[in-house]
Each structure stands twice: as C-alpha cells, then as structure tokens.
C-alpha cells in the first residue's frame, strides 16, 4: 500500500484542475509539490486555489505558478508537542517532514486525535466596575481605558486574533454599551464577538456558566484589565498535553525586604539574612478551562475564578499552572495605569 504521505505529492507542472480533482479523490485539503527525487518545491491548499481563481488564474495553469514556495517544514526529530503547536498556531492541514530538502514523510492534521481545527474560543470577563481606578472609571468601564492609543480590551482582542482566535465572548455589565458599541459583532476585525449580559455581577467566573451549550473542549479566559504578550499557542498546548481540565497562568512576584533579617533560635542569634526576597506565584488573570466546567457553576451564581478552580480540584479534576514569562501588566489602580499611558 502506498504510504499516505506519498499520495499527497504532486508535480509542479500539474494543472490546477488536476490538483483539485486529486484533493477531492483523496480528501486532502493540502498537497506537497515536489520535483525530482521528491525534492520539496512548495505546498498548495484548496484555499490557495480558490484565491488564485478569483484573481483570474485558469484551471489549466500549472500549480507551480501559485504554490507556497516557502512552506513550514519539520524534521524527523520534531516532537509531537511541537507539531501540535504548529497545527494549532497556523491551522495547517499538513506539514512536510524534510531532510536536506527531500521529503521523507508528512504529518496530517487528521492524525492528531482531538486537535481543534481552529484555535479555542475565548471569554473576556469585562463586567466589573473598576472601582479601584476611582474617577477614571466613573463614566467609562475599565476595559475601555486607553493604553498606547487603544482601549485595554482591544489589546486583548488583537492579541487573541494573532493566535487564530475567531470566536470571542465578552461578559458585560457596567456601562456595557460602550464596549458593545466599540467592538460590535467583530465583523470589522474578521472575527465573531458575542456578548453575555450579566444582569447582576457574577464575579470573575460566573459568566462562564452562560457560554453556549454546544461548546466543547478548551476555552481561553481572560480578565479585561490585563495586557500581556502571552503566547496562547503555548498555553493551549500546555493545557492539552497535560490533559488538564483547568490551567491558570501565573507570574512570579518578588517582594524585597528592605532590612537585614536576624535569624534566631529563641534568644540566640543563629545567623543573618541580608534583605531577603520573598518569591511567590500570583494569578495572572488568564486561564484555559474545559467547557465542561460550566456544570460546576449554578445559574446566576456569583463565583470568582480561584473558587471555581478549587471546586474542580475537589471533584478530582486536574488543575495546573502555566508559568508566564512574557510581558504582563495588571491595570488595577491609577498608579499602574499611569505607568502605561
């Protein structure tokens, strides 16, 4: 039997109508274009062909005219976790395995059981009052405060889009119309935005229960007062590879004691510790939760995220952390906000 990856090989002179015919016959949505000795020249997807036809290409044009001549490739030592990350990040249908320019195999998205065909959806918790910011949020919800020329919530949405998120839910309550009027349904950004109305405040996790019943698998969740350079691909990959039901992004926080500490045993001095640092991990306000955690929350219940995670743990769920090393800012008070504007 011919190996599956060899079925995905076509020649550069193959006309587009034959390429489409092969895609239909094999069920493959992407193919590898190879020259002599199976040397990789490029890749082609059904989407590439559709775009080319719209731009005026003809069905008898050779595939070499429109193929991607700089495809992403891997080698035989690339780990499954790394391959998974590439599939999630770029939404490829196949990734060629190459050695010195020669194709030796191929990974297909269909072979990764349980791999989402697109990035997980996201829920942004934007219903809070932002009281700690005082006058700044008297007539404007915290997520709409501007940092570097655009609202905080737009920074969060734009970061999600970079990593392929196409469906975003936003829970709103305080001055909700300002957020809804600004972002709309997301169509201008090429995504879908849906709003969850909190009739009364539900805490930092309560609105998770209101997500659509049909959602399955991981859901990204973010507070609406966080600006971060987090890599959502790595976060999702970490969550999936550890078979977790809840993952909390955490940051290391250091508190420096300004004084030298005297170490004692009763009244006896045993040593000194000069200005020691206390290092802890803090909640970064970014999570991945399996959609099934909706069942842990009662309808209309006010609940914060730490309580939900502990509730899941008490039921035997696997809850883990993701160490966040990227830039991260929590806009919790006027002083922190003023550092960024």
C-alpha positions in Angstrom: 0.0 0.0 0.0 1.3 3.5 -0.9 2.1 5.5 2.2 -0.3 8.3 2.9 2.3 11.0 2.6 3.2 9.9 -1.0 -0.4 10.3 -2.1 -0.1 13.9 -1.1 2.8 14.5 -3.6 2.2 16.2 -7.0 4.5 17.6 -9.7 5.0 21.3 -10.3 3.5 21.1 -13.8 0.2 19.6 -12.6 -2.7 21.8 -13.8 -5.0 23.3 -11.2 -8.0 21.2 -12.3 -6.0 18.0 -11.7 -4.9 19.3 -8.3 -8.5 19.9 -7.3 -9.5 16.5 -8.6 -6.8 14.8 -6.5 -7.9 16.8 -3.4 -11.5 15.6 -4.0 -10.4 12.0 -4.5 -8.1 11.8 -1.5 -10.0 14.1 0.8 -6.8 16.0 1.4 -7.1 19.8 1.5 -3.4 20.4 1.0 -0.7 18.7 -1.1 3.1 18.8 -1.4 4.6 20.0 -4.7 7.8 18.0 -5.4 10.4 17.9 -8.2 12.9 15.2 -9.0 13.9 12.8 -6.1 10.9 14.1 -4.2 12.6 17.4 -3.5 10.1 19.8 -1.9 9.3 22.8 -4.0 6.2 24.1 -2.2 2.8 23.3 -0.9 -0.7 24.1 -2.2 -4.1 24.2 -0.4 -7.6 24.3 -1.6 -7.8 27.9 -0.3 -4.8 28.9 -2.4 -6.5 27.6 -5.5 -9.8 29.4 -4.8 -7.9 32.7 -4.2 -6.0 32.2 -7.5 -9.1 31.6 -9.5 -10.7 34.7 -8.1 -7.6 36.7 -9.1 -8.0 35.4 -12.7 -5.9 32.3 -12.9 -7.1 29.5 -15.2 -7.8 25.9 -14.3 -5.1 24.6 -16.7 -2.4 26.8 -15.2 0.4 24.8 -13.5 0.3 24.5 -9.7 3.9 25.9 -9.7 2.5 29.3 -10.6 0.6 29.7 -7.3 2.2 27.3 -4.8 3.6 28.4 -1.5 7.3 28.3 -2.2 8.3 28.8 1.4 6.3 26.2 3.4 6.8 25.4 7.0 8.6 22.1 7.4 9.8 19.8 10.2 12.4 17.1 10.6 12.2 13.5 12.0 13.2 14.7 15.5 10.4 17.2 15.8 8.3 16.2 18.9 4.6 15.6 18.8 4.0 18.5 21.1 5.9 20.8 18.7 3.9 19.6 15.8 0.7 20.1 17.7 1.7 23.7 18.4 2.4 24.3 14.7 -1.0 22.9 13.7 -2.9 25.0 16.3 -1.0 28.2 15.6 -1.2 28.1 11.8 -4.2 25.9 11.1 -2.2 23.9 8.5 -3.7 20.7 7.1 -0.3 19.0 6.6 3.4 19.6 7.5 6.1 18.1 5.3 8.9 16.2 7.0 12.1 17.1 5.2 15.8 16.1 5.3 18.2 18.1 3.2 15.4 19.3 1.0 14.0 15.9 0.3 10.5 14.9 1.6 10.7 11.8 3.9 7.2 11.9 5.3 4.4 14.2 6.3 2.2 14.9 9.3 -1.5 15.4 8.7 -3.9 17.3 10.9 -6.4 14.4 10.7 -3.9 12.2 12.5 -3.9 14.3 15.7 -6.9 13.0 17.5 -8.7 15.7 19.4 -6.8 18.5 17.9 -9.1 21.5 17.4 -9.4 22.6 13.7 -9.1 26.2 14.9 -7.9 28.0 18.0 -10.1 27.6 21.1 -12.8 30.3 21.6 -12.2 33.0 24.2 -14.2 34.5 27.0 -13.2 38.0 28.2 -14.6 39.0 31.6 -15.5 42.7 31.2 -18.4 43.1 33.6 -16.5 44.6 36.6 -16.9 48.2 38.0 -13.2 49.0 38.1 -13.7 50.8 41.5 -10.0 50.8 42.4 -9.4 53.2 39.5 -11.6 55.8 41.1 -12.5 58.8 38.9 -11.0 57.1 35.8 -13.9 54.6 35.6 -16.7 56.9 36.8 -18.1 57.3 33.3 -16.1 54.7 31.4 -15.7 50.9 32.0 -12.1 49.9 32.8 -11.7 47.8 29.6 -12.3 50.9 27.6 -9.4 52.9 29.2 -6.8 53.6 26.5 -3.2 52.3 26.6 -0.9 53.2 23.7 -3.7 54.7 21.7 -6.4 52.0 22.0 -8.6 50.5 24.7 -7.3 47.7 27.0 -9.9 45.3 25.6 -8.8 46.0 22.1 -5.2 44.9 23.1 -6.7 41.7 24.4 -8.8 41.0 21.3 -5.9 41.9 19.0 -3.5 39.5 20.8 -6.1 36.7 20.5 -6.5 37.3 16.8 -2.8 37.0 16.3 -3.0 33.4 17.5 -6.0 32.5 15.4 -8.9 33.0 17.8 -12.0 33.7 15.7 -14.8 33.5 18.2 -14.8 35.7 21.3 -17.4 36.0 24.1 -17.4 39.1 26.3 -19.3 39.2 29.6 -20.5 42.8 30.2 -22.4 44.6 32.9 -21.1 48.1 34.0 -21.5 50.6 31.1 -21.8 47.7 28.7 -23.0 49.7 25.8 -19.6 51.5 25.5 -17.9 48.1 24.9 -20.6 46.8 22.6 -20.6 50.0 20.5 -16.9 50.0 20.2 -16.3 46.3 19.2 -19.7 45.5 17.6 -20.1 41.9 16.4 -16.4 41.7 15.5 -17.0 41.5 11.7 -14.8 44.5 11.0 -11.9 42.5 12.7 -12.7 39.4 10.8 -14.0 37.5 13.9 -17.2 36.8 15.7 -18.0 38.6 19.0 -20.9 37.6 21.2 -22.0 39.3 24.4 -23.0 37.7 27.7 -25.2 40.2 29.7 -24.7 40.0 33.5 -28.0 41.2 35.0 -26.1 41.3 38.3 -22.4 41.0 38.8 -21.3 37.3 38.6 -17.7 37.6 39.7 -14.6 36.6 37.7 -16.0 33.2 36.7 -19.8 33.3 37.0 -20.4 34.2 33.3 -18.5 31.0 32.2 -21.7 29.2 33.0 -23.6 31.2 30.4 -21.4 30.0 27.4 -23.3 28.1 24.7 -24.1 24.5 25.5 -22.6 23.3 22.2 -19.0 24.4 23.2 -16.7 21.5 23.8 -13.0 21.4 24.7 -10.8 24.2 25.9 -11.9 27.8 26.3 -9.4 30.7 26.8 -10.5 33.0 29.5 -9.0 36.4 30.3 -9.7 39.2 32.7 -10.4 42.5 30.9 -7.8 44.5 32.7 -4.7 42.5 31.6 -2.3 43.5 28.8 0.1 40.7 28.1 2.4 39.3 25.4 1.3 35.8 26.3 1.7 33.0 23.7 -1.8 31.5 23.5 -0.5 28.6 21.4 1.9 27.5 24.2 -0.8 28.0 26.8 -3.2 25.7 24.9 -0.5 23.2 24.1 0.5 23.0 27.8 -3.2 22.5 28.8 -3.8 19.8 26.2 -0.5 17.9 26.6 -1.1 17.7 30.4 -4.7 16.5 29.9 -5.8 19.3 32.3 -9.3 20.5 32.9 -8.2 23.9 34.2 -5.0 25.8 33.7 -4.1 29.1 35.4 -1.4 31.3 34.0 0.8 32.5 36.9 3.6 35.1 37.3 6.5 35.1 39.7 6.3 38.1 42.1 9.2 39.1 44.3 8.8 41.2 47.4 12.1 42.6 48.6 12.6 43.0 52.4 14.4 46.4 52.8 16.0 45.3 56.1 18.5 42.7 57.1 16.8 39.9 58.9 18.1 38.4 62.1 17.8 34.6 62.3 17.2 33.3 65.9 16.5 30.3 67.9 14.8 31.6 71.0 17.1 34.4 72.3 20.1 33.1 70.5 21.3 34.5 67.2 21.9 31.8 64.6 22.6 34.0 61.6 21.7 36.9 59.4 19.9 37.2 56.0 20.6 40.5 54.3 17.5 41.9 52.7 15.9 38.6 51.7 13.5 38.3 48.8 10.1 36.5 49.1 9.2 34.9 45.8 5.7 33.7 45.2 3.4 32.9 42.2 0.5 35.2 41.5 -2.6 34.7 39.5 -2.1 36.4 36.1 -5.8 36.5 35.2 -5.5 34.3 32.1 -6.8 30.7 32.0 -7.8 27.7 29.9 -10.9 25.9 31.1 -12.6 22.9 29.7 -16.1 23.8 28.6 -17.4 21.1 30.9 -16.6 23.4 33.9 -19.9 25.2 33.1 -21.6 22.4 35.0 -19.7 23.3 38.2 -21.5 26.7 38.3 -25.1 27.2 39.2 -27.2 29.5 37.0 -26.8 33.1 38.2 -24.2 32.2 40.8 -21.6 34.8 41.8 -18.2 33.0 41.8 -14.6 34.0 41.3 -12.1 32.0 39.3 -10.0 30.7 42.3 -13.1 29.2 43.9 -14.1 27.6 40.6 -10.7 26.0 40.2 -10.7 24.7 43.7 -14.2 23.4 43.2 -13.0 21.5 40.1 -10.0 20.1 42.1 -12.3 18.9 44.9 -14.2 16.9 42.3 -11.0 15.2 41.1 -10.3 17.5 38.2 -6.7 18.0 37.0 -5.9 21.7 37.6 -2.4 23.0 36.7 -0.4 26.2 36.3 1.3 27.8 33.2 4.4 29.8 34.1 4.0 33.1 32.3 7.4 34.7 31.4 6.1 37.2 28.8 5.4 40.9 29.4 2.4 41.3 31.6 0.6 44.3 33.1 -2.3 44.3 35.5 -4.1 47.6 35.4 -5.6 47.5 38.8 -5.1 51.0 40.2 -4.3 54.6 38.9 -0.6 54.2 39.6 -0.3 51.1 37.4 -2.4 52.6 34.7 -0.4 55.9 34.6 2.8 53.9 34.1 1.4 52.7 30.8 -0.2 55.8 29.4 
